[in-house]
Amino acid sequence: MIAVIVPAHNEADHIGACLQSLHRAAKCPALRAEPVAVVVALDHCTDATETIAKHYGVQLVRCRARNVG
Protein backbone atom coordinates (compact mmCIF):
# COMPACT_ATOMS: atom_id res chain seq x y z
CA MET A 1 0.00 0.00 0.00
CA ILE A 2 1.05 3.55 -0.74
CA ALA A 3 -0.14 6.35 1.53
CA VAL A 4 -0.20 10.01 0.57
CA ILE A 5 -0.70 12.61 3.29
CA VAL A 6 -1.90 16.03 2.13
CA PRO A 7 -1.56 18.77 4.75
CA ALA A 8 -4.23 21.42 4.26
CA HIS A 9 -4.85 24.75 5.96
CA ASN A 10 -7.63 26.65 4.16
CA GLU A 11 -6.83 25.19 0.75
CA ALA A 12 -10.31 25.35 -0.80
CA ASP A 13 -8.91 27.02 -3.92
CA HIS A 14 -6.42 24.20 -4.58
CA ILE A 15 -7.44 20.98 -2.80
CA GLY A 16 -9.72 19.78 -5.61
CA ALA A 17 -7.00 19.95 -8.26
CA CYS A 18 -4.55 18.29 -5.88
CA LEU A 19 -6.89 15.38 -5.15
CA GLN A 20 -7.80 14.97 -8.83
CA SER A 21 -4.11 14.72 -9.60
CA LEU A 22 -3.56 12.10 -6.91
CA HIS A 23 -6.55 10.11 -8.16
CA ARG A 24 -5.08 10.03 -11.67
CA ALA A 25 -1.63 9.14 -10.38
CA ALA A 26 -3.07 6.27 -8.32
CA LYS A 27 -4.32 4.68 -11.54
CA CYS A 28 -0.84 4.65 -13.12
CA PRO A 29 -0.24 1.22 -14.72
CA ALA A 30 3.30 1.16 -13.34
CA LEU A 31 1.83 0.81 -9.84
CA ARG A 32 0.42 -2.59 -10.85
CA ALA A 33 -2.82 -1.98 -8.93
CA GLU A 34 -1.01 -1.19 -5.67
CA PRO A 35 -3.60 0.36 -3.35
CA VAL A 36 -3.16 4.09 -2.73
CA ALA A 37 -4.64 5.69 0.38
CA VAL A 38 -5.02 9.45 0.41
CA VAL A 39 -5.35 11.21 3.74
CA VAL A 40 -6.03 14.93 4.03
CA ALA A 41 -4.87 16.46 7.31
CA LEU A 42 -7.27 19.34 7.91
CA ASP A 43 -5.30 21.86 9.92
CA HIS A 44 -7.78 24.23 11.57
CA CYS A 45 -9.57 24.89 8.26
CA THR A 46 -12.21 27.60 8.28
CA ASP A 47 -13.08 27.45 4.58
CA ALA A 48 -14.61 24.76 2.32
CA THR A 49 -11.51 22.54 2.28
CA GLU A 50 -13.21 19.77 4.27
CA THR A 51 -16.35 19.79 2.12
CA ILE A 52 -14.32 19.56 -1.06
CA ALA A 53 -12.08 16.79 0.29
CA LYS A 54 -15.13 14.77 1.38
CA HIS A 55 -16.38 14.94 -2.21
CA TYR A 56 -13.30 12.96 -3.28
CA GLY A 57 -13.89 10.22 -0.71
CA VAL A 58 -10.47 10.53 0.91
CA GLN A 59 -9.73 9.89 4.56
CA LEU A 60 -9.75 12.96 6.77
CA VAL A 61 -7.96 13.75 9.99
CA ARG A 62 -8.28 17.00 11.90
CA CYS A 63 -5.63 18.88 13.82
CA ARG A 64 -5.10 22.38 15.17
CA ALA A 65 -1.43 23.02 14.47
CA ARG A 66 -2.47 26.19 12.62
CA ASN A 67 -0.18 25.75 9.67
CA VAL A 68 3.04 25.59 11.65
CA GLY A 69 4.48 22.55 9.93
Summary of the structure (lengths in Angstrom):
residues: 69
radius of gyration: 12.4
end to end distance: 25.0
largest distance: 37.9
contacts: 168
relative contact order: 0.29
helix: 32%
strand: 29%
